[in-house]
Amino acid sequence: MNVERWLKTRRPAWEKLEELLNLTDKRGVAGLDRQQLQELGRLYRTTSGDLSRARALKLSSDVQTYLNNLVVRAHNQVYQTDRNRWLDLGRFLWEGFPALIRENILYVVLSTSLFCIPFGFSYYSVIKDPTFAQLEVGQGQPLVSEEMWHYIEKKQLWTDQVANFSPPMFSFIATNNIKVAIMAFAFGALLGIGTIYVLIMNGLSIGTTLGLCKVHGMEPMLLQFVAPHGVLELTSIFISGAAGLLMGKSLLFPGRYKRSDAFRLSARKALGMFAGTVPLLLIAGCIESFVSPRTDLSPDTKYVVSLCTFICLSLYLFIPRGSTGNTTVEKDNPGQPSP
């Protein structure tokens, strides 16, 4: 069998299938007419056969990966049933998102370390020398702003204003937290360097602020404010950072895949990891607006809230249930057999 001739003969059919799949990605299956639907089914079957032949002939991994991706994508379109979007979302949040976290736990640990090490360094540095807080990380941008330093010296929390404007502050806080998470996630496309920068700078900033509060006897007040929402907020940022690192790794070390294929596959997983943090950040923003700043709640009550969020989050993320998340991941992997 002349392999080159076979590839040249079959490639137009593969390109046609890819064109139809790109069309369904934009419009959905409902956007195809009757003829296109029939063509999609026919090309799916013939391409499945081509994939089997490519494996039998032990063609290059590029050809096999390309065909496997086409077959998986086509299978998902040809055999999909009427889906309930809300049900799919619920299933993803309940099964898929925790499964992604467990699968990529090493990236979460690395992301957490990139935050915690600078946090600890800056915390003890500013305790030893308070002028460390004046270190500029950018032109005219010290680790602790003059305004915040002024609050700390007067033994006032800059967060006190949240208690008086809870509804509008909830929107602001939630948006700001999501912004940080987006940066940690999206900057992974810069070979992961942007993600590393975001994590390190946030660790330095928060560690310096907490250390300066300790110097002025304000640490207990700040910890009481942060405790109720901090677990959800920081964990979400660590997960978003892990998603960014996952993308960066695929660009630097694509393994046996093309760099573009490796990035596309990792970006899909990373997007799922980031998307799962959005509800967590919204809950954290709600707690930060309506619970954390309340002065009528005792410190013990706030720490109990923190402990409860930690326990609930741990149970949610690390108790396996169902198989939706793992099945999705397997279908996205070009190394897996086609359906």
Secondary structure by P-SEA (a helix, b strand, c coil): ccaaaaaaaaaaaaaaaaaaaaaaaacccccccaaaaaaaaaaaaaaaaaaaaaaaacccaaaaaaaaaaaaaaaaaaacccccaaaaaaaaaacaaaaaaaaaaaaaaaaaaacaaaaaaaaaaaaacccccccccccccccccaaaaaaaaaccccccccccccaaaaaaaaaaaaaaaaaacccccccaaaaaaaaaaaaaaaaaaaaaaaaacaaaaaaaaacccaaaaaaaaaaaaaaaaaaaaaaaccccccaaaaaaaaaaaaaaaaaaaaaaaaaaaaaaccccccccccaaaaaaaaaaaaaaaaaacccccccaaaaaaaaaccccccc
